[in-house]
């Protein structure tokens, strides 16, 4: 595995782990830890885009199926929606 890919994965995990609220830190970091090594490069790029959504948008989608800012168009969103800690 390339060093660049490993660095990219570490950045994604860091970004998922330090969101600002403990709830989102726990939820997103658990999701990323579970999937990061099975996602291909395209999915990792989509994960990076998914992590750009605001916490409130992600949480509303996850808990209440409220679709804001086209979060449902990201292919990672459905994988995340089905994720349970």
WONOR-V573986 format. One record per helix or strand. SS is the DSSP state (2 for helix, 1 for strand). FROM is the first residue (numbers start at 0). TO is the last residue. Records with the same first field share a line. If there is no record, write none. Layout:
BEGIN
SS = FROM-TO  FROM-TO
END
This chain:
BEGIN
2 = 2-16  21-34  40-49  54-63  70-72  74-80
END
